[in-house]
Amino acid sequence: MPLVCLLVVLAGCSGLTGPTTSSGPVGSNDGTSWTVTVVEVVDGDTMDVRFANGTTDTVRLLGVDTPEVYGDNTPDEFEGVPETEAGADWLHAWGENASRFARDELDGRQVTVALDPAADTRGSYGRLLVYVSVDGQPFNRQLLVRGYARFYDAPLTRTDAFERAEARAQRNGTGLWGYEAA
């Protein structure tokens, strides 16, 4: 009997948190969406959210990569930013800008998070991979349009729109793509 109790307790500690569907925890990626509240913006592309059932989860925005604020940046991942200390400093500053933009737009707000049927449900760090919409506007794409992020190539249904948004921002020297103008 003690072994059964221990197994029940351990099963409850499995770390599976976050959204559930009528059939239980999310295990497949079918384009499901939820209305959630952003409880903390971690950085420009990562946040903690609370679902209607009270559970919280960390989400990572699909298709975008903002410069790091808590680690080192690799300038060669951002076309046109030199692989120098100045380039890394530039990216760090734009990581801070992206985080501030995300906090201003999302912190404490109700948003819609949606899975992409072409993408994995969770990333390598266990974060739920989602698109975020604020007042019906796609936030992930806004990060690209405003030059706060680069597009990262992964299986997505929105690849074409994201590539176009990044290319336009690069062409116009918007945001982090304006290094030469600095």
N, C-alpha and C positions, 0 to 999 in steps of 0.2 A: 504493500500500500504506500509506503513512503516514496518508493520509486515512481509510482504513478503521479503522486502530488508534485514531485520534483519535475517530472516531464511536463506537467500542465503549467507550472510556473515558468519553466524555460521556454515553452512554446509562446507564452505571453511576452517574452523578452526578445523575440526574434528580430526586432528592429523594423518590422514591416509597419510603416506608418503612412499616412497620407490618404489620398482619395480612395474611396471605395465605390463600387457600383452595386446594383442590386444583387449581383452574383458574387460580391466580395471584393477584396483588394484588387487593384488594377494589376493585371498580369499580361494583358495584350494591349496593343496600341491601335485603337480603332477610330481615332479622331474625337474621342470623348472630350467634353469640356465641362468646366465647373466655374461657378462664381465663388471667388475667394477674397479674403482680406489680406493685403500685404501688411505683415506685422513688423518686418525689418528688411531694409535694403542692405545687403551685404556688400555689394559693389555694383557696377553698371550692368552686369549680366546675370547676377545671382541674387535671390531674395528668399526670405522665409515667408510662407503664407499660411493662413488658417482657413480650413475648409468649414463648411456649414455644420458638419458633424463634430466640430471642435478639435479635430486633429490638425497638427501643423506638419509642414514638410518644407524642405529646401528645394527650390526650383531653379533650373538653369535655362536661360533663354536659348531657343533653337536658332541656329544659323548665324549667330553673331558672336563676336569675341571683342570685348572692350579691353583696353590695356589694363595690366595688373596694377593694383594699389597696395597689395600686401606681399608682393614678391617682385622678382626681376622681370623686366620685359625683354623680349628678343626682337630688336628692331627689324631683323630680316623677315619677320612675319608680317610687317606692315610696309608694303611697297612704297618706296620713295622716302622712307625715314632712314637716315644713315645709321650704320652699325657702329655708332660712336657713343661715348658717354652723354653727349648732348642729345643724340637721338633717343637714348634710353630715358633721359630726364624729360624730354618732350612727351614721350609716351606715358610716363608716370603722371605728368600733369594732366594729360588727356584722360587717363584712368580716373583721376580725381574729378575731372569735369563730368565724365560719364556717370560716376557714382552720384554726384550732386544732382544731375539731371534726373536720374532714376528716383532718387529720394523725393525731389520736388514733384515729380509726376505720379509716383506710385505709393509712397509711404502712407500707410493708414487708409488707403483707398480700397474700395471694392473693384476688382478687375475680373476679367474672364481669362482663365488659363485653358489651353487646349493642346491635346496631344496631336501629333502628326502621324498618320498611318504609315508613312514611308520611313519614319525615324524610330530609333530605339525609345523605349519608355523611360529608361534611366541611364545616366551616364556612368563613367568609370568611378566617380566619387559617390555614386548612389543618389544623386540629385535627379528629381523628376524633370524631364526635358519637355519644355512647353513653349507655345506661343502665348504672348500676353496681349490682351486688348483692353484699352482704357477708353470708356465712352465710345466703344465700337471702332476705335482706331488701333491699328496694329503697332504695338510698342516696339517689337523687335525691329521692324522695318524702319521706324523712326530713328533708332540708334544709327542705322546705316545712312539714312538720308541726311542726318545732321552731322555726320562725320565723327560720331562717338565710338564707332566700332568698325571692325572689318568683317567681311563675310567669311565664314569658314565652310568649306565644301564638305558636305555630308549628305546622305540621302534625305531629301526633303521634298515636299510637294511645292514649296515656294522658292525653289532655287533660282528660277529665272528672274522673278521680281527682286529678289535679294541681290543677285549679281548686278542687275541694272541699277539699283539704288546705290550700291557701292561704287560702281563705275562712274556714275554721275557725280557723286561726292568727290571722288579722286580727280576727275576732270576739272571740277570747279575749285579744287583746293579747299574744300569744306572741312572744318574741324581739324582732326588730327592729320588730314591729308594736306594741310596748308603749311607743312614744315618749311619749305623754301621761302615762304612769305614771312617767316618769323624773324 
